[in-house]
Amino acid sequence: MCQKRAIFKPMTEVERIDLKERCGGSWKLVLRFLLAGEACSRREKSQAIAGPGHSIAVTSNGAVFSFGSNSSGQLGHGTTEEEWRPRQIRSLQGIRIIQAAAGAGRTMLISDAGRVYALGKDSFGEAEYGAQGSKLVTSPQLVESLKDIFVVQAAIGNFFTAVLSREGRVYTFSWGNDSRLGHQTEPNDLEPHPLMGALADVQVVQIAAGYCYLLALACHPSGMSVYSVGCGLGGKLGHGVRTDEKYPRLIEQFQTLNLQPVVVAAGAWHAAVVGKDGRVCTWGWGRYGCLGHGNEDCESVPKVVEALSEVKAVHVATGDYTTFVVSEKGDVYSFGCGESSSLGHNTGGADGQGNRHTNVLSPEIVTSLKQVKERVVQISLTNSIYWNAHTFALTESGKLYAFGAGDKGQLGVELAANQTERGNPERVDVDLD
């Protein structure tokens, strides 16, 4: 079965044996590691990324479309002009992309050969206000410092970038001053540094970056677990305190809850996990109700969202004080900040405005997505404190729907005169299947 997995096929015999040893000496454990990575990050499948002001869509065949803000060339078309409709990045023809990540003014694309291509600001940190990143990369450029690492996923925070290797190792760029990520580097360091400490001999299957912290979903012979590192304000590292962690630390609360994490999401200031049994846990800053516990309290350890006790979740996505949950049936729930209509709740009111901007303290089903009459498999929403949020819903057949802020063309749909957002999902003219 391992032979059928895409990232296992090109490995040499020596690399395969090394992976087997890292996974605990069993091919069965290797297969579990590979399957876990595919399940949590839609590897080898279509996906849509709602970045800060710009959007990336990857088809199941590996073609890439981009649209929205392009002030730094992050769309990859060789210009800095905005695109209001999905436009394919032609210079990538012949290269199959399997993963994408978007940050402020930056895009990273990962091929099935493990190569990483960067677009936009030539910086791996200080996305918004840093001094570096003055050079703009307007067409996909291979990241030379990663050419010896087979990368399968990237995650972009505000102060750092992280990548995950095929073998389950995590590497970070930038933000190493004062050992914030377990190593000493300058902010404009372009060399990747392995994230060691507790992760040194642990196989990671997914990484998620918040504003100033990183989560890592790990696969052990005994089960799944989550590690966190970075800024601890608001309790978003999940350890019961609000202090920073310079090195990755195991979040122990999942053992107490008897929950096996299978998907992890890092919002700007809060985090979420889906368990194997379908339970959803959230923690961190609770502003606007983004934790779904019916209040705006902070939680410094993962807490089960009791309002979803009758729902078996399979996917979770987080943004700036916003959370979305997708159920096994394809129903979508959202809660948190209602700014920019990004929650998708647009019901009631004679003028059709209803509660589209209202904050939601407990999970509510997104009824507007019910009208799509198709199972939703992925949600992506803007994870930035500086940009108005927009949201994508991807269906089982590869149809993409968008709502929320669209002032830069990031929705990929036409807006009426003087309109800057959409409250109801609208089909984007791109087929991702």
N, C-alpha and C positions, 0 to 999 in steps of 0.2 A: 504493500500500500504506500510506503514511503516513496517508491519510485514514481508514483503518479503525481506527487506534489511538485509544483512548478519550481520552487526554490531549491528543492533537493536534487532535481535532475542534473543540473550542471556541476554539481559538486564532484570533486575527485574522490577516489577511494580513501585517501588519507584524511580529507576533510570530513567525509562521512563517519569514519571511525572516531575522529576527534569529537564530532557532534554527539555521537552515541555515548562517549564517555562523559561529556558535559551534561547529558540528560539523565545519567544514572546507570549507564551500561546496558540499556535495553532498547531494542528497536521499537517496542511497543510504546515506550516513553518518548522516543523520537517522534513517532507518529502523533502522539498526543500533543507534543510541543508544536508541531507543524500545523495541525488542525486548529489548535487554540489561536494561533496567530492569524490564520485565514478567517476565522469566525469573528474576531473582534475588530478587525480593521478593513474588511471587505477587500482583502488582497485578491487580485486577479478578477475583480468584479467592477462594474461601473460605479462611479461615485461622483458626488458634487460637493464642492467646498465653498461655503459662504464666507469669504475672507473679509477683511476690513476695507470696504469700498470696492473690492473687485471679487470676481468669482472664477472658479476653475471647474470644468466638467470633464471627466475622463470616461470614455466609452469602454465597453467590455472588450473591445479589440485594441485598446491602448491609444486611441487618438485623443487629443487634448483640445478643448475649446476654452477660450477665455473671454471675459467681457467685464466692463465696468471702468473704474478709475485706473489711469495708466500714467500718472505723473512721474513715476520712476521707471517706466518701461516694463512693469511687472506682468503685463499681458503677453509679452514675448513675440510681438509682431514687428519688431524693428523700429517702432515709433513710440511716442509718448502721448498719442491721441486716445481719448476715451472711445470705448466700443459699447454700443447700446444693444447689440445683438451678439449671440455667441459666434465667435470666429475661430476657426481651426488654426492652430499653430503649425503652419506648413513646413517650417524648417525641421520639425520633428518626424517627418515622414520617413518610414523605415525603422523608427525606434518605437518600441512598444512601452508605453508608460503604465505602471500598475498602481502608483500611489502619488498623491499630491498633498502639499501643505501650503497654506497662505498666511502671510503676516502683513503688517503695515508696510506697503510699498515693496513687498518681496513675495516671491513664489519659488517653491522647490518642487521638482518633479523627479520621480524615481522610476527607472526603467526595469524591465524584467531581467536585465543583465546586472542589476545592482548598482548601476551608475546614477549619480545625482547631478541634475541640471538646475542651475540657479538663474533667476530672473529678477530684475529690479535693482534695489540697492545692493551694492557689493559689501554687505555687512551681515554678520551673524548675530548681532546684538544691538541694543539701544535703538530699537526700530523707529521710535518716534522722534526723540530729541537728541540723539547721540551725535558726536562730531564726525564720526566716520560714516561711510556709505555715500560719499560725495560722487563717486563714479556710478553711472547708471548702466546696467546691462539690459539691453532691449531685445535681445534674442537669446534663446537657451544656451547657457555656457556651462560646460562640464566643470564640476568642482574637483580640481586636481588633487587637493589634499585628501579626498576620499576615494581616490582611484584604487587603493589597495584594500578597501573595505567593501564587502558586498552588502549594500544597504537595502533594507526592505521597508523602512518607514522613516518619516521626518516629522518633527513637531517644532513649531516656532513660538517661543514666548516673547515677551517684550524686551528682555535683556539678554536672551540667549537662544541658541538653536540646539536641538538634540536630534541625533539619528540613531536608529536601531539596526544592528547588523543581522545578517542571516543566522548567525550562531547564537543570537540572543544577547549580545553585548550592547551597552548604551555608551554613546560618545557625545560629548557636548562641546560647543564652541562658545567662547566669550563668557563674561560674567564670572570669571574665576578669582577676581580680586578678593582678598580676605577669605579665600577658600570657600566662597559661597556655594560652589558645586564640587567641593572636595579637591580642587586643584588651584594652583596659582597661575593666572594668565592675565594678559592685558586685555582691555575691552575689545580691541580690534584684532585679536588673535584669530587667524584663519586656519589654525591647525586643530583637528579634533583631539579631545582628551578623553580617555576611557573613564567612565564613572565607576569608581571602585568601591571600597568599603564593603558594605553588606551585599552588594551586587556583584562582587568579583567572581564568584563561582555560581551565580544564579542565572538561569535562562529567562530572559524577558521576552514577552510576546507582543506587548503593546506599550507605547509611551504616549503621554498626554501632557501638553504644556499649558500652564496658566500664565497669568501676567508675570509672576515672579517665582514660580515653583514648578516642579516636575513630578509627575506620577509615573510609576512603572508597574505594569501588570506582569507578574512572574509565574512561571510554571515549575513546580517542584515535583519530585517523585511522589510526595505525599498530598499534592493538591495545588491550588492556585492562591496567590497572595498579592498584596499591593505594597509598594514602597514609595516613600515621598522624600523630597529634598528641596531646600530653598527657604523662602520667606514663610514664616508661620503665623503672620497676623490673621486674626479672625478664626484661628484654629483650623485653617484649611489643609494643614498637613496631616490631621487626623489622629494626633497622639495624645489628646486630652489637655494639651497646653498650647500656648500661642507663641512659643519661641521658635527661632530659626533652626534649621538642621543643615549643617555643612556637608554632611554625608548622608547617603540614602539610609532610611530607617524603616523597618517593617511596621505597618499599621496593624496592631495586634487585635483591634476591636472585632475584626471579621471572624476570628477564632471564637471570641465570646458569643457572637451572634450565630455561630455555626453556619456561616455563609461562605460559599465558594465564589469569589469574584470571577466573572468571565468577560466583562466589558468595563472599561474605566473611562471617565471623561473629566477633564480639568477645565472649569470655567475660569474667568479672570480672577474671581475671589472665592469660588466655592467648587466643590467636586461632587461626583456621583459615580456609583457603581451599580451594575446589574449582576445579581447572583445567578448561579446555575439553576436555582429553583424559581427564578423569575422575580424575586424580591428586589426592590430598589432602595439603595442607601444614599443619603446626601449628608454633607457636612461643610463647614466653613462659614463665611458670612451669610446671614439669612436675610439680608436687605430685600425689600419688595416681595418677600415670600418665596424666594428662589429655591429654598430647600423643600418646600411643599409640606411643611408641618403645621400650616395654619397660622403661623405667626412670622415675625421678622427676627427671631432670636438667632444668635450664632450657635453652632454646634461644633465642639472641638474634637469629637469622635464621630465616626459614621453612625447614622441613625436611620432605621428603617422607616420609609414613608408609609405610614399606616393607611393613609387614604387610598393607596394602591394595592391594598391587601388582597383584593379580589381580581387583580390584574396580573397576568404572567408576562413580565417585560422581557424583551429580547435585545433592546437597543436603548441607549441614552445619549443625549447630546446636551452640552452646556455652553453658555455664552457669558455675557456680562450681566450677572444677576438674573439669568433666564435658564430654564431647564425644559427639555422635551423628553418624553418617554414613548417608545413604540412597543405595543403589545404583540404577543404571538399572533393575534388575529389581524394585526395590521392597523389597529386603532392607534391614534396619536393623542397624547395628553401633554399639556404645557402649563407652566406656572412661573411666576416671578414678575419681572418688569415688563409692563405693557407698552413701553415707549416704541414708537415707529411701527406700531401694529404688528410687531414681529412674533407675537404669541399666536396669531391666527384667530383670535376670538372676535368676531365681528357680528354679533347677534343683538337683536332688539334695537329700539329707537326708530322713530318714524323717518329720520333722515338717513338711516342705514349706517350711521356711525356707531351706534350702540356703545359697547364697552371695549372698543378696539384698543384704547390706550390705558385701560384700567389695569392696575396691578392685580395679580391673582395669587392668593396665599396658599391655596391647596390645588392639587391637580384637577384640571378640567379637560374634558375631551374636546379636541379641536373639531367641532362639527363641520366647519367649512371644508375640511379634508374628507369628510364622509361623502361629500358630493362628487368626489373624484371617482368613487365606486371601484376602487382598486386598492389592493393591499400595499401599504407604505412599508418600505424596508429600510430606509435611511433618512435621517434628518440631519441637516447641517445648519448651524447658525453662527452669526458673527461673534467672535470671541475677542472683542477689543473694547477698551473703555473710552476710546477716542472717536469711534465711528458709530453712527446710527446703525442699528442691527437689521439684517435681513435674514430670511430663512428659506431653505430649500427642503422639499419633500420629494424623495425619489421612490417611484413605484416599482413593483415586481417586474413589470414589462419594460422598464427603462424610461418611463415618462418622467419629466421633471417639472415640478410646480414651484412657484416662487411667490413670496409675499414679504411685506415689511418695507424698509427704506430702499428707494430706487433712484435717488437724486444723481448718481453718477453712472447709471446704466447697469448697476450690479445685479438687477433682477433679470435682465435679459429680455424684458418685455417693454412694449411701448406704454408710456404714461400720458394721460391727458394733459393739456396745457395747465401749467401751475401746479400740477400734481407731483408730489415728491415720494409717495409711498402707496402701497396697495394693501388693503385690509384683508382681501380674499385671495386665495391661491389662484394663480393664473399659469397656464401651461407655457413653458419655455420651448421655443422652436428649436429643439435639438433632441435627437434620439440617441440615448446612451446604451441601449441594449446591443 
